[in-house]
Amino acid sequence: MNTKLTLTIEQTVIEKAKKYAKDKERSLSNLIENYLKAITTESNQKEIELTPIVKSLKGSFNAPKNFDYKKELTNRLSEKYL
């Protein structure tokens, strides 16, 4: 069942949102409804259930405190592709 909702939003935000909805070929109501569904279901999913294999691997690697995974990933990918 759909229910009407009245919101107070800045005019410029509304205009941009309407343009975005039109570009995506969707209604503004649909975009807002889907956004509200997304943010309310995230709070219900507090913990993702891990598979037995992932559970067995959890905690098996202890990285040094100063380990920069982004730098390490960049270095490894550079070695592989450059």
Phi and psi in degrees as GROMACS dihedral restraints (atoms count N, CA, C in turn):
[ dihedral_restraints ]
;  ai    aj    ak    al  type     phi  dphi    fc
    3     4     5     6     1   -89.5    20    10
    4     5     6     7     1   141.2    20    10
    6     7     8     9     1  -128.3    20    10
    7     8     9    10     1   141.5    20    10
    9    10    11    12     1   -74.6    20    10
   10    11    12    13     1   140.3    20    10
   12    13    14    15     1  -131.3    20    10
   13    14    15    16     1   132.2    20    10
   15    16    17    18     1  -105.3    20    10
   16    17    18    19     1   128.0    20    10
   18    19    20    21     1  -121.0    20    10
   19    20    21    22     1   150.7    20    10
   21    22    23    24     1  -111.0    20    10
   22    23    24    25     1   111.9    20    10
   24    25    26    27     1  -136.2    20    10
   25    26    27    28     1   147.8    20    10
   27    28    29    30     1   -56.0    20    10
   28    29    30    31     1   141.2    20    10
   30    31    32    33     1   -58.3    20    10
   31    32    33    34     1   -40.7    20    10
   33    34    35    36     1   -66.0    20    10
   34    35    36    37     1   -35.2    20    10
   36    37    38    39     1   -66.6    20    10
   37    38    39    40     1   -42.1    20    10
   39    40    41    42     1   -61.7    20    10
   40    41    42    43     1   -45.2    20    10
   42    43    44    45     1   -61.1    20    10
   43    44    45    46     1   -45.0    20    10
   45    46    47    48     1   -64.5    20    10
   46    47    48    49     1   -40.4    20    10
   48    49    50    51     1   -66.3    20    10
   49    50    51    52     1   -39.9    20    10
   51    52    53    54     1   -63.9    20    10
   52    53    54    55     1   -40.7    20    10
   54    55    56    57     1   -64.5    20    10
   55    56    57    58     1   -42.9    20    10
   57    58    59    60     1   -60.6    20    10
   58    59    60    61     1   -45.6    20    10
   60    61    62    63     1   -62.2    20    10
   61    62    63    64     1   -42.8    20    10
   63    64    65    66     1   -63.7    20    10
   64    65    66    67     1   -42.5    20    10
   66    67    68    69     1   -61.1    20    10
   67    68    69    70     1   -33.8    20    10
   69    70    71    72     1   -89.8    20    10
   70    71    72    73     1     1.6    20    10
   72    73    74    75     1    56.0    20    10
   73    74    75    76     1    46.0    20    10
   75    76    77    78     1  -135.9    20    10
   76    77    78    79     1   163.9    20    10
   78    79    80    81     1   -87.5    20    10
   79    80    81    82     1   155.5    20    10
   81    82    83    84     1   -63.7    20    10
   82    83    84    85     1   -37.7    20    10
   84    85    86    87     1   -60.6    20    10
   85    86    87    88     1   -41.9    20    10
   87    88    89    90     1   -63.9    20    10
   88    89    90    91     1   -42.9    20    10
   90    91    92    93     1   -61.5    20    10
   91    92    93    94     1   -45.8    20    10
   93    94    95    96     1   -66.3    20    10
   94    95    96    97     1   -41.6    20    10
   96    97    98    99     1   -61.1    20    10
   97    98    99   100     1   -45.6    20    10
   99   100   101   102     1   -65.9    20    10
  100   101   102   103     1   -36.4    20    10
  102   103   104   105     1   -63.2    20    10
  103   104   105   106     1   -46.6    20    10
  105   106   107   108     1   -64.1    20    10
  106   107   108   109     1   -36.9    20    10
  108   109   110   111     1   -62.2    20    10
  109   110   111   112     1   -43.6    20    10
  111   112   113   114     1   -63.8    20    10
  112   113   114   115     1   -44.8    20    10
  114   115   116   117     1   -74.9    20    10
  115   116   117   118     1   -24.5    20    10
  117   118   119   120     1   -84.6    20    10
  118   119   120   121     1   -24.8    20    10
  120   121   122   123     1   -81.9    20    10
  121   122   123   124     1   -26.7    20    10
  123   124   125   126     1   -61.3    20    10
  124   125   126   127     1   -39.2    20    10
  126   127   128   129     1   -68.6    20    10
  127   128   129   130     1   -22.9    20    10
  129   130   131   132     1   -79.8    20    10
  130   131   132   133     1   -21.2    20    10
  132   133   134   135     1   -99.9    20    10
  133   134   135   136     1    74.7    20    10
  135   136   137   138     1   -71.8    20    10
  136   137   138   139     1   -37.4    20    10
  138   139   140   141     1  -138.1    20    10
  139   140   141   142     1   130.8    20    10
  141   142   143   144     1   -81.4    20    10
  142   143   144   145     1   133.7    20    10
  144   145   146   147     1   -73.3    20    10
  145   146   147   148     1   128.4    20    10
  147   148   149   150     1   -91.3    20    10
  148   149   150   151     1   146.6    20    10
  150   151   152   153     1   -74.5    20    10
  151   152   153   154     1   160.3    20    10
  153   154   155   156     1   -57.1    20    10
  154   155   156   157     1   -37.2    20    10
  156   157   158   159     1   -65.4    20    10
  157   158   159   160     1   -45.0    20    10
  159   160   161   162     1   -64.9    20    10
  160   161   162   163     1   -40.2    20    10
  162   163   164   165     1   -59.8    20    10
  163   164   165   166     1   -39.2    20    10
  165   166   167   168     1   -69.1    20    10
  166   167   168   169     1   -28.2    20    10
  168   169   170   171     1   -86.5    20    10
  169   170   171   172     1   -19.7    20    10
  171   172   173   174     1   -59.7    20    10
  172   173   174   175     1   127.3    20    10
  174   175   176   177     1    83.2    20    10
  175   176   177   178     1     3.0    20    10
  177   178   179   180     1   -81.3    20    10
  178   179   180   181     1   -10.7    20    10
  180   181   182   183     1  -125.0    20    10
  181   182   183   184     1   125.1    20    10
  183   184   185   186     1  -114.5    20    10
  184   185   186   187     1   110.2    20    10
  186   187   188   189     1   -81.0    20    10
  187   188   189   190     1   149.6    20    10
  189   190   191   192     1   -60.2    20    10
  190   191   192   193     1   154.4    20    10
  192   193   194   195     1   -62.9    20    10
  193   194   195   196     1   -30.7    20    10
  195   196   197   198     1   -96.2    20    10
  196   197   198   199     1    18.8    20    10
  198   199   200   201     1   -71.5    20    10
  199   200   201   202     1   124.6    20    10
  201   202   203   204     1  -107.6    20    10
  202   203   204   205     1    98.3    20    10
  204   205   206   207     1   -66.3    20    10
  205   206   207   208     1   -31.6    20    10
  207   208   209   210     1   -66.3    20    10
  208   209   210   211     1   -41.8    20    10
  210   211   212   213     1   -66.4    20    10
  211   212   213   214     1   -43.0    20    10
  213   214   215   216     1   -63.0    20    10
  214   215   216   217     1   -42.9    20    10
  216   217   218   219     1   -62.9    20    10
  217   218   219   220     1   -43.1    20    10
  219   220   221   222     1   -60.1    20    10
  220   221   222   223     1   -44.6    20    10
  222   223   224   225     1   -63.2    20    10
  223   224   225   226     1   -44.8    20    10
  225   226   227   228     1   -64.7    20    10
  226   227   228   229     1   -42.1    20    10
  228   229   230   231     1   -69.1    20    10
  229   230   231   232     1   -34.9    20    10
  231   232   233   234     1   -64.5    20    10
  232   233   234   235     1   -41.6    20    10
  234   235   236   237     1   -63.3    20    10
  235   236   237   238     1   -39.2    20    10
  237   238   239   240     1   -73.5    20    10
  238   239   240   241     1   -41.3    20    10
  240   241   242   243     1  -107.8    20    10
  241   242   243   244     1   -12.6    20    10
